[in-house]
């Protein structure tokens, strides 16, 4: 996540914010890995029991071992934290195995879309994918995130520690039952960011996850679940039928002439210009399951609640041990990034303002000139309709949710940017 912070500049704020939000949906594991590896050196401490399972890719065995430990010692919160971590790794592994199974392509469009951007190797013999398969993949990820959240929720020990060399975790991406060096998280991270990381650097980097980070992780599970529920609430079949050939090698689509068609000279990054145009034209998704919009809203509201709880724990910490999220008196594992008291205070104010927006007590200013009404975001979730992205940008898509009321203060959002040095949206991905 911090590589977004390094890239972030004040120009193009909303576009970069959109990019950050999309990338955050890719997968929480890669958000956790979004640091400069040389920043924190592992201390000579006994590694937790789960580490050997994570580093050898034996995720199922690790999950079983932690479940057995909790059956014997239900109050062992390090075992509970370990169980949540290995379940998270399994969730990401499951997604990547699905992408490999169905032969996800690597191009400009898949690099833009959530989850599909994960660096999945080319499958020489992929299975055919249907639109229903894509929904099953997303639902499976939501279910797995719910499992992680349920595991971590009972934690009570405020002094729990889980030191991990996170980059050494390995996943069986291609589902062949083996884990290779190329399937280590540090290798995947280096591939995504096109940077050089040595095995020594990867082995030295460690994060001492603590109670505040456990609550932070729960919050991220809800945030990503909200995005997933939002997606499944809408019908993307037309989008899939018309553009799946750009995303997957063997899609089951009624437009057979699109599949494996030779790329013409009128292309960009291997994608036909007409397909790029169709992408924007097809950003219209009929409402399919409205109850999922309510679930998405509930997940978002739980995210802000858990963020407050995590920062309460973080601010009470008195140690200084390889901190993932440091308080102003601590040094974090991310080099050259400091968290100040004013940042934390402003972040908590942001959570309050977000809650007011999500409940409809405060409106979003409408972006069309001479309009005194604002957009009630709460109604967009509780009284949803067809999602037409272009119509929303143009303004007509937001028309059903316009009303007169208290607006969020533009000056407040300017102060957010000032407090975070023009990098608020980048920090927001990190702070959660």
LINGIWO-V582027 format. One record per backbone hydrogen bond with DSSP energy under -1.0 kcal/mol. CO is the residue of the C=O (numbers start at 1). NH is the residue of the N-H. E is the energy in kcal/mol with one decimal. If there is no record, write none. Layout:
CO;NH;E / CO;NH;E
This chain:
2;6;-2.3 / 3;7;-1.5 / 4;8;-1.7 / 12;16;-2.3 / 13;17;-2.4 / 14;18;-2.3 / 15;19;-2.2 / 16;20;-2.6 / 17;21;-2.5 / 18;22;-2.3 / 19;23;-2.6 / 20;24;-2.3 / 23;26;-1.3 / 27;31;-1.1 / 28;32;-2.6 / 29;33;-1.4 / 31;34;-1.4 / 33;35;-2.4 / 34;2;-2.8 / 36;39;-2.0 / 43;45;-2.3 / 48;51;-1.5 / 50;54;-2.0 / 51;55;-2.6 / 52;56;-1.1 / 53;58;-1.6 / 54;170;-2.6 / 57;59;-1.6 / 58;62;-2.2 / 59;63;-2.6 / 60;64;-2.2 / 61;65;-2.4 / 62;66;-2.2 / 63;67;-2.2 / 64;68;-2.3 / 65;69;-2.0 / 66;70;-2.3 / 67;71;-1.8 / 68;72;-1.5 / 69;73;-2.7 / 73;76;-2.1 / 75;77;-1.5 / 76;80;-1.7 / 77;81;-2.8 / 78;82;-2.6 / 79;83;-2.4 / 80;84;-2.2 / 81;85;-2.1 / 82;86;-2.4 / 83;87;-2.2 / 84;88;-1.9 / 85;89;-2.3 / 86;90;-2.1 / 87;91;-1.9 / 88;92;-2.0 / 89;93;-2.5 / 90;94;-2.6 / 91;95;-1.7 / 92;96;-2.6 / 93;97;-2.5 / 94;98;-1.7 / 95;99;-2.3 / 96;100;-2.3 / 97;101;-2.7 / 98;102;-2.0 / 99;104;-2.1 / 100;103;-1.3 / 101;127;-3.0 / 103;249;-1.7 / 107;111;-1.9 / 109;112;-1.2 / 109;113;-1.5 / 114;116;-2.9 / 115;118;-1.9 / 118;120;-2.0 / 129;252;-3.1 / 130;134;-1.3 / 131;135;-1.5 / 132;136;-2.0 / 133;137;-2.2 / 134;138;-1.9 / 135;139;-2.6 / 136;140;-2.5 / 137;141;-1.8 / 138;142;-2.1 / 139;143;-2.6 / 140;144;-2.2 / 141;145;-2.4 / 142;146;-2.2 / 143;147;-1.6 / 144;148;-1.9 / 145;149;-2.4 / 146;150;-2.3 / 147;151;-1.7 / 148;152;-2.2 / 149;153;-2.0 / 152;155;-1.9 / 157;160;-1.1 / 162;209;-1.6 / 164;166;-1.3 / 164;207;-2.4 / 165;168;-1.6 / 166;169;-1.6 / 167;186;-2.5 / 169;185;-2.8 / 171;173;-1.6 / 180;183;-1.4 / 181;184;-1.7 / 183;171;-2.2 / 184;188;-2.1 / 185;189;-3.1 / 186;190;-2.1 / 187;191;-2.0 / 188;192;-2.5 / 189;193;-2.3 / 190;194;-1.1 / 190;195;-1.5 / 198;202;-2.2 / 199;203;-2.2 / 200;204;-1.5 / 201;205;-1.3 / 204;42;-2.4 / 207;164;-2.7 / 207;209;-1.1 / 209;162;-2.6 / 210;214;-1.8 / 211;215;-1.8 / 212;216;-2.1 / 213;217;-2.6 / 214;218;-1.8 / 215;219;-2.2 / 216;220;-2.0 / 217;221;-2.0 / 218;222;-1.8 / 219;223;-2.3 / 220;224;-2.7 / 221;225;-1.8 / 222;226;-2.3 / 223;227;-1.7 / 224;228;-2.2 / 225;229;-3.0 / 226;230;-2.3 / 227;231;-2.0 / 228;232;-2.4 / 229;233;-1.4 / 231;234;-1.2 / 233;288;-3.2 / 233;289;-2.2 / 236;240;-2.6 / 237;241;-3.2 / 238;242;-1.9 / 239;243;-1.7 / 240;244;-2.6 / 243;246;-1.7 / 244;248;-3.1 / 247;105;-3.3 / 250;129;-1.9 / 251;253;-1.1 / 254;256;-1.2 / 255;258;-2.0 / 258;261;-1.2 / 265;267;-1.7 / 266;273;-2.3 / 268;271;-1.4 / 271;268;-3.1 / 272;276;-1.7 / 273;277;-2.3 / 274;278;-2.2 / 275;279;-2.0 / 276;280;-1.4 / 277;281;-2.2 / 278;282;-2.4 / 280;283;-1.2 / 282;284;-2.3 / 283;389;-2.3 / 285;387;-2.8 / 286;235;-3.3 / 289;292;-1.7 / 290;293;-1.2 / 290;294;-1.0 / 291;295;-1.8 / 292;296;-2.5 / 293;297;-2.2 / 294;298;-2.3 / 295;299;-2.4 / 296;300;-2.2 / 297;301;-2.4 / 298;302;-2.1 / 299;303;-2.0 / 300;304;-1.7 / 301;305;-1.6 / 302;306;-2.6 / 303;307;-2.0 / 304;308;-1.7 / 305;309;-1.7 / 306;310;-2.7 / 307;311;-2.1 / 308;312;-1.8 / 309;313;-1.8 / 310;314;-2.5 / 311;315;-2.4 / 314;317;-1.3 / 322;208;-2.3 / 323;333;-2.8 / 327;330;-2.4 / 340;344;-1.9 / 341;345;-2.5 / 342;346;-2.5 / 343;347;-2.6 / 344;348;-2.3 / 345;349;-1.6 / 346;350;-2.1 / 347;351;-2.1 / 348;352;-1.8 / 349;353;-2.3 / 350;354;-2.7 / 351;355;-2.4 / 352;356;-1.9 / 353;357;-1.9 / 354;358;-2.8 / 355;359;-1.8 / 356;361;-1.4 / 356;362;-1.8 / 363;408;-2.5 / 364;375;-3.2 / 374;403;-2.2 / 375;364;-2.4 / 375;377;-1.0 / 376;380;-1.2 / 377;381;-1.0 / 378;382;-2.6 / 379;383;-2.8 / 387;285;-3.4 / 388;392;-2.3 / 389;393;-2.2 / 390;394;-2.4 / 391;395;-2.0 / 391;397;-2.1 / 398;401;-2.0 / 399;402;-1.6 / 401;376;-2.7 / 403;374;-3.0 / 406;363;-3.0 / 409;413;-1.3 / 410;414;-1.7 / 411;415;-2.3 / 412;416;-1.7 / 413;417;-1.7 / 414;418;-2.1 / 415;419;-2.8 / 416;420;-1.9 / 417;422;-4.5 / 418;421;-1.5 / 420;423;-1.3 / 423;427;-2.2 / 424;428;-2.6 / 425;429;-1.2 / 426;430;-1.1 / 427;431;-3.7 / 428;432;-2.5
